[in-house]
C-alpha cells in the first residue's frame, strides 16, 4: 500500500482544514517544497497535492507550486482542486502532475470527465469520491449532490475508472480513524479498483489494517503534521511491506 502524504495549499502555504471548512485553516509551513523534500527524504514516493484556492475559485491556481515540487523532487504528484476545463488539465500535466483528481467535475460535467479518461488514460485520471453521510459532496465540500457514493463509483468504474480516492468528510481532519466500513463496501462492490483511503487517519496501527483490506494507497494529512504518526514510522512501514 502506498503512503501518500497530503499537502493542501492556500495562498502558497501548506495548511490543513477540518471537515473541509476554510474557517478552520491552520498553517503548518510556508514552504510546501520543504515539506515535500522532507517526505521524500523518508522514502515516500507519492504526494497528494490539493489546490484549495483552486477548489474555491473553480480553476487551477497553485500550479507554480506543483511545478516546483515536481521539478525539484522525484515524487509522483497527484494534483487536484478546481480542475474544471481541458486547459486546467493541460496546465496541471505540463506543470508535472503524474495524475489528477477530478471530483466535482465528475458530478457536474460527466461527459468532460469521461473525455479526460479517454484522452489521458485511466492511469492518469483519479475519481475523487468525497462522501458526506453517504452522498457525494462537491465544490470543495461546500455543496452536497444527490448522488449516493457506491452507485457513483460503480458507474465510473464501468466507464473505465481504475483509481478512486474516497474521503469521508465527517472524518477528515478529526484524527478519529478512517471509514473502514465504507472502504470495505467499496472494495466489495469494485474488487479490481485501486482504492485510496483518505480522511481520519490518526494512528500507525490503522495503516496495516487498510493495507490488509486491499487499499492501494492511503492519504495522510493532519496525523503527520500533528505528530500522531512520525515520518520515521512511515519510513519503517514502507520498508516492512
Secondary structure, 3 states (H helix, E strand, C coil): CEEEEEEEEECCEEEEEECCEEEEEEEEECCHHHHHHHHHHCCCCEEEEEEHHHHHHCCCCCHHHHHHHHHHCCCEEEEECCCCCHHHHHHHHHCCCCEEEECHHHHHCHHHHHHHHHHHCCCCEEEEEEEECCEEEECCCCEEEEEEHHHHHHHHHHCCCCEEEEEECCCCCCCCCCCHHHHHHHHHHCCCCEEEEECCCCCCHHHHHHHHHCCCEEEECHHHHCCCCCHHHHHHHHHHC
